[in-house]
Amino acid sequence: MFVFKLKSDEKAFIGFLRSVIMEFAKDIAEVLAVLIAEKGNYTYVDKLGYAPSKDLAIYYIREALRDLHSLINSQRWENSKAKEKADKINFDRVERGIQDLAKLDPKDKKKLREVTALISAKALSISATLIKEG
């Protein structure tokens, strides 16, 4: 457990929290990237990137996870690299990322936008690699 002094360590705590959120953003981005690479559907990143609230952002991630589960269960893959990436997704870390997103201050729209934009950008970058190599 991390213990921080109130004022003197405020910046350290904010930096720590930001690094944790950014770390798990990659795991959520991988979910979206697989869906983009396999289905060619950018709806997931578009919705998330412009989510006006954390509740909607979490809802959009849930939609993507539902669609990924359906894809995994179907066993019909056209992009072999997308399947490989899907097999490597750590869903415990995805869940942790969702929990961290849920902890964001609902009034801090700037932070929400920063996190959702980062997830969306990472998803696009990862999916481009999957499409190129798949």
LINFENZI-V8881 format. One record per helix or strand of 3 or more residues. SS is the DSSP state (A for helix, B for strand). FROM is the first residue (numbers start at 1). LEN is the number of residues. Records with the same first field share a line. If there is no record, write none. Layout:
SS=FROM-LEN, FROM-LEN
//
This chain:
A=10-30, 43-7, 54-21, 80-9, 91-12, 109-25
//
